[in-house]
Amino acid sequence: MSLTAENILLLGSVLLFISVIASKTSFRFGIPTLILFLIVGMLAGSDGPGGIYFNDPKIAQFLGVVALTFILFSGGLDTKWESVKPVLKNGISLSTIGVLITAMLVGIFCYYLLGFSIPEGLLLGAIVSSTDAAAVFSILRSRSIGLKGTLRPLLEFESGSNDAMAYFLTISFIYLVKEQDASILSLIPKFFIGMALGAGSGYVFGRIMIWVLNKIKLDIAGLYPVLILSLVFFTFSFTDSIGGNGFLAVYISAIILGNSNFIHKKSLMKFYDGQAWLMQIVMFLTLGLLVFPLQMVAIIPKGILISLFLIFIARPLSVFVALSFSHDLNFRKKLFLSWVGLRGAAPIVFATYPLLAHIHYADTIFNLVFFISLSSILLQGTTLPLMAKWLHVSVPPKLKRRFPLDIELKDDSRSELVELDIQEDSPAIGKAVVQLRLPKTALIVLIHRDDKYLTADGDTIIQDKDHLLIMADSEETVKRVHECFE
């Protein structure tokens, strides 16, 4: 079946509906949602029962870049600077040195395994060198995986910022493949210029977004998401046009915006969170349609070897080398960071660049990248909670919606509403509220116990399986509250 103007909305709506329903099943059985989006796309494609013929890498690349822009922007909006600041040094090291080491190791391995030239092998290594923001954000947040210390913000910051490095390496190695007389040393100034322009543009446009949102008084509230959208796309395209890294600019501008006060902040953040999920579905469905599963059969053995090398050798080595200077991360935490090297849609999107550049072995590279991403999400994504528990880096899930409340705090409010489960091994069990020594700026608003809602006073005894609703005045207070129950 070919895509036409008459049936594209019908087919698109059906695929979206199936994907959303499939995501509900994935939560129940612990299967990463993104893998189901890919499978739905593959089943709907020309080699599947859907029979939809789609073979346009240019459209897939365009949709992928747009989707990645949405996902990085939404991820940046949700990133708290207080959480990122302590991990900034480690995060930058992972997203630059770590990505470079991964690309080099995988590239050399592919040179010996596949018979590629060195630049071609490095090109494949560059494409799969970064962790995928969509995969990491969706799995960590949808599965409510609680991690000790700074692991969670470090993982989210790494996945949001390292696409910039992978994109630069991909474009650079395509250039080296096509221009065999070019020197790799000529890329070094381009890297620093691109990153500097990307970071600078991100900061400047983030400040401009804040000023525009707070100064322009729109009569129609529904136009504010459109206003932000125009600024986000302008940030990406303008930065790219001056030689900067557009992905980095979008992510940094979102962090600047998300950590400032602006009109309709909470509603806009919810809107872009929903849009990010829509873009994830569209991106994975499109990439699933683009691949021809029957063509992947021949590369499965080599794909398995590359995936195993990437997961068990290249990623761990890159993490341990990049974090060799870090003293606040022990061996178990670094090992867990190594395991969360999820590859997803971003590498597949980057794999369309060799196709459009007509690089030799481009089809093989695309199929290998697709298989590597698929196996990474399937193997690593499904085992994240298990690995976190096995390595003792997880904490009990703290956020589970049980209260029949939907409280919308004012945009300029610094208060936080926290829902907290009391686990069976919590030291708070059997203690009165007054004995918990909660911060003075925190208040237990409600307790959910045995299908009843109770108010708390100083004499109220905390019991196993209680579910608390706590009001706190800041992120720092929230951290101190959690410490009282752990």
N, C-alpha and C positions, 0 to 999 in steps of 0.2 A: 504494500500500500504506500502510495506517495503522499507527502504532505502538501495540501492545497489550502487556499484561503478559506474554502468552504468547510473543511473538516478539522482544521488545526485547533480551533477553540473546543470542539467536541472531544477530540482525542486528548487535548491538554487537560480539560476538566476531569475526564475519566481517570487519567494517569495521576493527577493531583489527588483525587479522592481515594484512589487505591493506595497511594503512598501514605496519606494521613492515617488511613485505617491500618495499614501495615505497621506504622510506627507504634500504634497502641499494642499490637502483638509483640513487637520487639521489646517494649518495656517489660512486658510480663515474662518473657522467656530469656531476657538478658542478652538479646542479639542487638548489636549496634544498629541504630536506625538508618544510618547512612548506607549500610550494606544492602538494606532492603530497597532503598531508593535506586541504587545501581542495578539490583536484580530486576526490579520492575521495568527499568529502562531497557535492559538487555532482553527481557522476555517480550517487550513490545517491539523490539527492533526487527530487522530483516531476517535474522537467524532464529528468531523466536516465534511463538504462535501469533503474536500481534502483526507481524509482517510489515511493519512500518519501515520504509527504506529512507535512511538518513545518512548521508555521507558528505557532509560539508564541514570540514575542520574550521573554516573561517568563521562560520556562524557559531559553532561550538566554542571557539576561542573568544569571540565577542561576548557571548552569554556568560562564559566562565569568568572573564575579567570583570564584567558588571557584577556578577554574583560575589566574587571574592572581595570586591570593593564594599559591597553591602555588609558582608560577613565581618571583615576587618573593622569597619566603622562601628558596627553593633558591638563587637567584642571590645573595642576601645572605649566605647561609652560606658560599659559595665566594669571597666578596670579602675579600681580605686588607687589613687596615687600613693596613699598611705601603705597599701599592700605592695605596690611595685617598687617603691623607693628602696626598701632593704635588699631587694633582689636585682636591682638594676645592673650592677656589675656582673653578676653571674648570668643574667639574662642576655646581656649584650655579648658576652663571651660565647654562650651557647648558640646564639643566632648568627654569629659571624665565624669565629674560629671553629666551632662545632660543625657548622654547615660545610665549611671549606674542607675540613678533615674527612667528613663523610663522603663528600663528592670525590675527593682524591682517592680514597680507599676503594670505593665502589667502582670508580673509573678504571683503576688499575686492574681490579678483579675482572671486570668486563673485557678489558683488553686481552687478558690471557684466556678467558672462558669463551668469548664470542668471536675472537679473531678480528675485532674492531681495531682501527688505528687508535693511537693514544688520545687525540682530540675527540674522536667519536665515543670512546669509552668514557672520557671525562664529561662529555655532554650528557650521556645517560646518567652518570653519577650526579651531575648537577641537578638534573630534573627531579631526582628522588631524594635530594639532600636535605630538604626541609620538612619539619613536621607540619601537618596540615591544620590550619586554624579551625576550619569547619569541623573536622573530626574531633579535635581536642576539646573545643568549646562545647559541642553538643554532647559528647560522652561524659565529660566531667560534670556538666551542669544538669543534664537530663537524668543521669544516674545518681545524682546527689552524693558523689564520692567525697567523703571527708578525709582530708590529708593533714598530717602534722606539720607544724611550723610554717615555713614559707614555700612549701612544695607547690601548692595550687597556684598562687600568683606567679611563681617562677615558670611553671608549665604554660600558663595562659599567656604570659608576656613573651616567652620564647616562640610559641606557635603563632602569635600575632605579628611578631617582628621579623621572623626569619624567612618569610616569603620574599622579602626584599632582597636578601642575599642570594637565595636560590634563583630568583628572576634574573639578577645581574649575571650570575654564573652561566645560566642557560643561554642568554643572549650573547655573552662573551665567547662561549665555546662554539656556538653556531658560527660566529664570526671567524674563529680560528679554523674551523672545519672548512669553511668556504675560502678563506684567505690563508693558505698553508704557509705562505712566506711571512705572515705576521708574527710578531713576538708577543709572548704572554706578558712580558714586562710592560708592554704598552697599555695593558688593561688596568694596571695598578692605579695610575692617576684618575682614570675613569671611575674606578670604584669609590675612591675617596670623594671625588667631586659629586658623583651621583648620590651617595649617602648623605653628604653634607647638605646638598640642595634639598633632598627629601626631608631630612630632619628640620632644616630651617623653614621650608615651605609649610610643613605640618604645624610647626609652632605658630607661624604668622597667620595661617588660615584658620587655625583653631581659635586664636584671639579675635580674628575678624568675624567668625561665626558667632561668638559670644556677643560682640558688639552689635552685629546686625539683628540678632534675635531679640535683644533687649531694647534696641532703639526703634526698630520698625514696628509700629503698632498696626497689625493687620486686623481688619474688621471681621474676617472669617477665620476662625481658629483652625479649620481644616487645611488652610494653606501653609501652616507652619512646617508640616512634614515635607511639602513640596519645596519650600524655601531652603530647608536643610539639604534636601536631595540635590538641588541645583548647586549649592556650595560644595558638597562632597564631590560631585562629578567634576566641577571646575577645579577643585584642589588636585584631583588625580591627573586630569588632562593637562593643566597648566604646568604642574611639576614635571610631568613626562616630556612636555614640549621644550622645556629649558634644560633637559638632560638630567633631571633629578629622578629619584625613585618614587613613583606615584603611590605604590602600595605602602611604603614607609610613611609618606606624607599623610595619607588617609588615616592610618592607625594612630599616629601622633596627634593629629588634629582632633580625633575622637577622644583621646585621653584628656587633652586640654579642655575640650568642651564638656566631657562627662564629669570632670572634677571642678566645675564652676556652676554657679547658679544662673539659670536662664528661664525664661517664661515657658510654661507648660512642660517642664523638664520630665516629670515622671510619665506623663502620657506619651511624650515623644520617644522616650526610651523604650516604653512598652511597644509602641508602633514599630520601631526599627528592630526590636527583637523578633517580632512577628515577621517582618520583611526579611530578616536574615534567614529564618526558617524556610520561608517561601523560596528564597534564592538558593538555599542548600538543595531543596527538592528539585527545583528547575535545573540546577547545575548537574546534579547526579543523574537525573533522568536524561538530560541531553547527552551527557558523556556515555551513559549506558546505551543510548540509541546509536551513538557514533561507532561503538566497538562492534566488531563482527566476531562473536564467540568461537565460531568454527575455525577462524584464522589463528586463534590463540592456542589451539590444541598442540600445534607443532612446537611452541615455545615453552610449554609447561615445565618440562624437566629443567631447562636452563633458568626459567623464571623462579622455580623453587629454590635452586642453588643461590641465585642472586638475593632472593628474599631472606633466606637463612643467613647469608653472609651479612646482609644489611642489618638484620635484627640482632644477631648474636655476636657480631664482630665489629662492624663499622660504627654503628650507633654507640655501643658501649665505649669503644676506644675514643670516639670523638667527645663523649660526655666527660670521661675521666680526664682526658687531656685538657679540655676547655675549662674544667673546674678544678684543675690540679692546685690552683692557688687558694681555693676556697676552704676555709677551716670550719664553717658552720654547717657543712653538709657531710654526714658520715657515709661510710661505704654503702649501707643499705639504701639511703636516700638517693645516692648517685646511681645505684643499680636500678632503682625504681624509675628515675628520670630516663635511664637508658631504655627501659621497657615502654615508656610512653612516647616512643618515636613514631607516632602514628602517621602513616602516609595516606592521603585521601584524594580529594578532587583537585587540589592545587597542582600536584605533580602531573596529573592527567591533563589539566589545562596547559601547563608548560610543555607537555609532550606534543601539543598541536603546533608549536612554533617550528620544530624541525620539519613537520609535514608541509607547512606553508612555505618554508625556505627551500623545499625540495632537496633536503639533505639525504645522502645515501644511507640506506638502512632506516629511514624515518618510520616506515610502517612497522618494522621489527621493534624499534625503540618504543613506539606508541603502545604496541601490544604488550611488551615487557613491562612498561610502566603501569599499564592498566592492571596487569596480573599482580605486580608487586604491591600496588595500592590496595587491591582487593584482598590479598592475603594478609597484609598488615592490619587492616581494619578488622578482618575476621579473626585473626589469631590474637593480636594485642588488644583490640577493642573489647573482645568478649572476656578477656582474662584480667582486665585492669583491677576490678574489685578484689579478685582472688590474689593477685600479686601484691596489692597494697596490704592486704591482711597478712599474707605470708611473710612479707618483709617488715611487718610491724610499723608501717608508716601511716596507717589509716586510723581515723577516729570514728566513733559512732555517728551515723547521720543525725544532723541537728535540725534540719529544716523539713518539716512535714506538715502540710496544711491540714489542720483539723478543726480550727476555730471557724465558726460561721460568720467571719468578719471580713470585710473588704475595706480597710481603712486607707484612705488616700491622704497622706500627709502633704502639707503645703510645700511648694517647690523650694522655698527658702528655709524649710525646716531641717535642722540637723539631727532630729530624733530618729531612732531606729526601732522598729518592731521586730523582735526576735522570737522565733518559736523553737523550743528546746525539748527534746525527749530525755527522760531520765532512764538510763540504762541500768540493768540489773547489777552491774559492778560499780556504779557511781558511788563515791564516798559521801554524797549528799543524802542518801537514803537514811531515814531515821532521824535526821536532823530537823530542828525547827528552822524556819526562815531566818530568824534573828541570828542563828548560829552559822549561817552560810557566809556572813560577812560580805554581802553584796556591796558594790560601790554605792555611794549615797545618791549618785545620779542615775541609778537603775531601780526599777519598780516592777514587781511581779503583778501583772494586771489580772490574769485569770489562770486557773488550773483546770485542765481537763482530766477527770478521773472517773473511771467506770461509767462512761456516757453521761457524766454530769459536769457542770461548770461551777467551780467554786471560786470565791474571792479569797485572797490570801492576806493573813496578818502575821505578826511576828511569831505567834505560837503555832502556826500551821506546820504540820510535820510533812516533809517530802517523802513520798512513797515510790516504790518501783513502778515503772510504766506511766508515771505522771507525765503530762504534756503541758509545758508552761508557755504563757505568752508574756514576754518581758519588754518593757519600754526602757530604752537606753538613750543617752543624749549624744553619743558619738561612737565611732568605730573602735576607739581605744577602750571605751566602757564595755562594748560588746565583747572584746577579747577578755577583759577581766571577769565578765560574767561567766564566760565559758570555763575559765580557769577555776571558778568556784564549784563547778559541777564535775570536774575531771580529776 
